[in-house]
């Protein structure tokens, strides 16, 4: 499996972004930043590609995270923490077991948490961007 990262630039085009650089941003490496985008939101696309003989075979999934950058152009740690907490709430609500006296209650909190998470920490690509991303990821 391979993870291919793309950055949505100011013109709405998807540009290949090195995974190693994305990883350093995620780890809050002091030597890595996006100074041109400081204090703004940046949109990425993470494409998970299945490989056969080191060649792209199938696109497994695509995530569309959106991160806020701090004044230095690094991922805002408070925003990252909020996104991780929101993801944990979503997962926790999904696996929550109702009490015996609530056996007739249908639990749906995870759906609300998921909608909130997607609305706050993800972006939605246009059909053209989806198609372009598929072709870029499968190169």
C-alpha positions in Angstrom: 0.0 0.0 0.0 1.1 3.5 -0.7 -0.1 6.8 0.7 0.0 9.7 -1.8 -0.5 13.2 -0.5 -1.8 16.2 -2.5 -2.2 19.8 -1.4 -5.0 22.0 -2.7 -3.3 25.2 -3.9 -4.8 28.7 -4.0 -6.2 28.1 -7.5 -8.1 25.0 -6.5 -5.6 22.6 -8.2 -4.3 19.5 -6.6 -0.5 19.5 -6.3 1.6 16.4 -5.3 3.0 16.9 -1.8 5.7 14.7 -0.4 4.5 12.3 2.2 7.7 12.7 4.2 7.1 16.5 4.4 3.4 15.9 5.4 4.6 13.6 8.1 7.1 16.2 9.4 4.3 18.8 9.5 2.1 16.3 11.4 4.9 15.7 13.9 5.4 19.5 14.3 9.0 19.3 13.1 10.5 22.7 13.8 12.3 22.6 10.5 9.2 22.1 8.4 6.5 24.7 7.7 4.3 26.2 5.1 5.0 29.9 5.6 3.0 31.2 2.7 -0.1 29.6 4.3 0.4 30.7 7.9 -2.7 31.4 9.9 -4.9 29.8 7.2 -6.6 26.5 6.6 -4.9 24.2 4.2 -6.6 21.3 2.4 -4.9 18.0 1.7 -6.0 14.8 0.0 -4.6 11.5 1.2 -5.0 8.8 -1.4 -4.5 5.2 -0.2 -3.3 3.1 -3.2 -2.9 -0.6 -3.4 0.2 -1.6 -5.3 1.0 -4.7 -7.3 4.6 -5.2 -8.3 5.2 -1.6 -7.1 2.6 -0.3 -9.6 -0.7 1.3 -8.7 -3.4 -1.3 -8.9 -6.5 0.1 -7.1 -7.5 3.2 -5.2 -8.6 2.1 -1.8 -9.7 5.3 -0.1 -9.3 9.0 -0.1 -9.4 11.3 2.9 -9.8 15.1 2.7 -8.4 16.6 5.9 -8.3 20.3 6.4 -5.8 21.7 8.9 -5.4 25.2 10.4 -1.9 26.5 10.4 -0.4 28.7 13.1 1.6 31.9 12.7 4.8 29.9 11.8 3.0 27.9 9.1 2.8 24.6 11.1 -0.3 22.6 12.0 -2.0 24.4 14.8 -1.5 22.0 17.8 -4.8 23.1 19.4 -6.7 22.4 16.2 -5.0 19.0 15.8 -5.9 18.2 19.4 -9.5 19.1 18.8 -9.6 17.0 15.6 -8.2 14.0 17.5 -10.7 14.5 20.3 -13.6 14.7 17.8 -12.4 11.5 16.1 -12.2 9.8 19.5 -15.7 10.9 20.5 -17.0 9.6 17.1 -15.4 6.2 17.7 -16.3 6.0 21.4 -20.0 6.8 20.6 -20.0 4.0 17.9 -18.7 1.4 20.3 -20.7 2.5 23.3 -22.8 -0.3 24.8 -26.2 0.8 26.1 -27.2 -0.1 29.7 -29.6 -3.0 30.2 -32.6 -0.7 30.8 -31.8 1.1 27.5 -32.0 -1.9 25.2 -34.8 -0.4 23.2 -32.8 2.8 22.5 -31.1 3.1 19.1 -27.8 4.8 19.5 -26.9 7.4 16.8 -24.5 9.8 18.5 -21.7 8.5 16.4 -23.5 9.8 13.3 -23.8 13.3 14.7 -20.1 13.3 15.8 -19.1 12.1 12.4 -21.1 14.8 10.6 -19.5 17.4 12.9 -16.0 16.0 12.4 -16.4 16.0 8.6 -17.9 19.5 8.6 -15.1 21.0 10.8 -12.0 19.0 9.8 -12.6 17.9 6.2 -13.2 19.6 2.9 -15.4 18.4 0.0 -13.8 18.2 -3.4 -15.7 19.0 -6.6 -16.5 16.2 -9.1 -13.7 17.6 -11.3 -11.2 17.5 -8.4 -12.2 13.9 -7.5 -11.6 12.8 -11.1 -8.3 14.7 -11.2 -7.2 13.2 -7.9 -8.0 9.6 -9.1 -5.8 10.1 -12.2 -3.0 11.7 -10.2 -3.1 9.0 -7.5 -3.0 6.2 -10.0 0.1 7.4 -11.9 
